[in-house]
Amino acid sequence: MKLLWIKTDFLHPTNRGGQIRTLEMLRRLHRRHEVHYLALDDGTQPEGPARAAEYCRYFESVPHHAPPKRSLAFAGQVAAGLVSSLPVAVSRWRSQAMRQRIEEMSQREKYDAIVCDFLFPAPNVPNLERAVLFQHNVEAMIWQRHAEHGATPFHRAYFQLQARRMAAYEGQVCRTVRRVVAVSANDARVMEREYGIAEVGDVPTGVDVDFFAPPETAEAKADLVFLGSMDWMPNIDGATWFTAEVLPLLRLRHPDCSVAIVGRKPTAAVTALAGKDPRIHVTGTVPDVRPWLHGSKVSIVPLRVGGGTRLKIYEAMAAGVPVVSTAIGAEGLDVTDGETIRLGDSAAAFAEACADLLDNAPARRRMAEDARSMVAERYSWEAVTDVFERYLWS
C-alpha cells in the first residue's frame, strides 16, 4: 500500500499524546507499506524533519507559522474568530501551499489511502472524500467543556461560540471523508450520534509496556505526579483546579504531600503554582518522563475538560504507578474504578482517592500490578496498528 499521511507537525520532539500515538503506529505501518509524510513546519524544531525517516520512506515539509498562544498575533486570530465561520483552532493551520502540494502529490503518486491526522489539516486537503480522518478527540466536545468551566463570562461566551463553530465544521468534515477513525469506542459513538455518520471506526490506546517497565529501585521525586503538555488548555485547567481545590483537602490528611507537574511549555499560570508552594514542582520539558513516574507514589489525571483517550494513564499503569483520575480524564479507557484505577470527580472525592492510596502501600501495589497486567495483555502498539490498518483497506 502507498499511503499519504498529512499532519500539522512532525513527530519529534515527541512530547504530546497525539504525537506518541501517531509515531508508534507509523513506525509499524512504515515496515509494511510505503508511507509518504507531509507536514507544516515553522523551522523551529529541526529534529522533526531530521528524524522523519524513522517512520516514512519520503517526507516533505511546508513552511507555515502559527502564532504562539499568548502572543499579539494569536490575539489577533482570536479576535478574527469572532466573525469567522471557521473555528480558530482550525483556521490557524490553513495553508494554501499545503493544499497545492497535496494536490500535486496525489496526482503524481496515486495513493491507495490518504490519512488526515487530526481535524486541523482538513482545510488543506483538496480531496477530502478520499481521506481517512484519524480523529484523536471529539474537538467540539472539548470546546463545549471549556465553555462550561470558563473563568469569566467572556471566556464562557467565547468558548461557546467556538464550540458551535467547531461542531459545524467537525460534522461537515466527518460527513465528507471516506471514513472516520476515533481513538475510543466512546468517541466513535459520540460522532455517530452528533454528526449523523455511520460506522465510525475506533482504535484502542496503546502503550509500550517494556519501555515503561518499573526498575528495581527509583529515586523518590514526589508523592503525586501529573504528566502532560502544560500548554494545552485541559491540562492547564486540571493543574489549576487540582492545586486550588483538591490539594488543600488532601493536605488535611497528608500535610507534606508533594506534587510534580511534568510536561512541555508550562504557561505562566502553571509555573506560578510552584512559586506559591515549595512542595509543588513544575519541571517543564524533561528528556524522559519515566524517572518522574517511577519516583512517584500516585499518578494523577485531574482533567475536567478533554476528549479522546489519555496515553498518560496507560503509561503510568505500564510503569507500575497507580492512577487517580476524573471520569473525563479516563474517558474511553478500559479501566475499572477501585480495581485498576481510582476515579473522583469532585474535589473531595479526588482528594480522598489520593489520600487512600498514599495511606496504603499494599493497596497501591495491588492496583498497580492489576493495571500493569491489564495493559500488557491487551494494548500493545502492534495490535493497535493492526486495527487501524484494517480501516485503511475498508
Protein Blocks (a to p, Z undefined) as FASTA:
>chain_A
ZZddddfbdfbdcfbfklmmmmmmmmmmmmmmccddddddehlammlmmmmmmmpfbdcd
dddddddehiaklmmmmmmmmmpmbdfklmmmgcfklmmmmmmmmmmnopabdcdehjkl
mmmmmblmlpccddfbdfklmmmmmmmmofbfklmmmmmmmmmmmmmmmmmmmmmmmbdc
dfbfklmmmmmmmnopahiacddddddfklmoccfbdcdfbfbdceddfkbfklmmmmmm
mmmmmmmmmmmmmmmbccddddehiafklmmmmmmomkbccebjafblklmmmmpfbdcd
fbfbdehjdfklmmmmmnopacdddfklmgoiacdehiloccdfbfklmmmmmmmmmmmm
mlmmmmmmmmmmmmmmmmcfklmmmmmmmmmmZZ
